[in-house]
């Protein structure tokens, strides 16, 4: 069941790109964002460090810990 206070939506991507991402991860990015889950670890994705990390989630579908692992953690 979707949280009524959750309002993130996946960014638009060309259908070919969307299908390639689904094939790579085995999970629909749009579906994962709609359900507040992570395409990488399949865990919950509802808490983000800042607005930029939240925006990245709508682009990639990766939760904060997965973003940190892929991109590193800023020291500032």
C-alpha positions as CSV (number, residue, x, y, z in Angstrom):
1,X,0.0,0.0,0.0
2,X,1.4,3.4,-1.0
3,X,2.0,6.0,1.7
4,X,-0.4,8.9,1.1
5,X,2.4,11.3,2.1
6,X,4.9,9.9,-0.4
7,X,4.9,11.9,-3.6
8,X,8.0,11.0,-5.6
9,X,7.7,10.0,-9.3
10,X,10.3,8.6,-11.6
11,X,11.7,11.0,-14.2
12,X,10.8,10.4,-17.8
13,X,13.1,8.2,-19.8
14,X,12.8,6.9,-23.4
15,X,11.1,3.5,-23.4
16,X,14.2,1.8,-24.8
17,X,16.3,3.2,-21.9
18,X,13.6,2.2,-19.4
19,X,13.6,-1.3,-20.7
20,X,17.4,-1.6,-20.7
21,X,17.4,-0.5,-17.0
22,X,14.7,-3.1,-16.2
23,X,16.7,-5.8,-17.9
24,X,19.9,-4.8,-16.0
25,X,18.3,-4.7,-12.6
26,X,15.4,-7.1,-13.0
27,X,13.2,-4.3,-11.5
28,X,11.1,-1.6,-13.1
29,X,12.6,1.7,-12.0
30,X,9.3,3.5,-12.4
31,X,7.6,0.8,-10.3
32,X,10.3,0.9,-7.6
33,X,10.1,4.7,-7.3
34,X,6.3,4.5,-7.1
35,X,6.6,1.9,-4.2
36,X,9.6,3.7,-2.5
37,X,11.9,0.8,-3.0
38,X,15.5,0.5,-4.4
39,X,16.2,-1.0,-7.7
40,X,19.7,-2.1,-6.5
41,X,19.2,-3.6,-3.1
42,X,15.4,-4.0,-3.2
43,X,15.2,-2.3,0.2
44,X,13.2,0.7,1.4
45,X,14.0,4.1,-0.2
46,X,12.2,6.7,1.8
47,X,14.9,8.7,3.6
48,X,17.4,10.9,1.8
49,X,20.2,13.1,3.0
50,X,19.2,16.1,0.9
51,X,17.2,17.4,-2.0
52,X,19.9,16.3,-4.5
53,X,19.9,12.7,-3.2
54,X,16.1,12.7,-3.4
55,X,16.3,13.9,-7.0
56,X,18.9,11.3,-7.9
57,X,16.5,8.6,-6.6
58,X,13.8,9.8,-9.1
59,X,16.5,9.4,-11.8
60,X,18.2,6.2,-10.8
61,X,15.9,4.4,-8.4
62,X,18.7,3.9,-5.9
63,X,18.2,4.4,-2.1
64,X,20.6,6.6,-0.1
65,X,22.9,3.8,1.0
66,X,23.2,2.5,-2.6
67,X,23.8,6.1,-3.9
68,X,26.6,6.5,-1.3
69,X,28.2,3.2,-2.4
70,X,28.1,4.1,-6.1
71,X,28.9,7.9,-5.9
72,X,30.7,8.1,-2.5
73,X,29.8,10.3,0.4
74,X,30.6,14.0,0.3
75,X,32.8,15.3,3.1
76,X,31.3,18.8,3.2
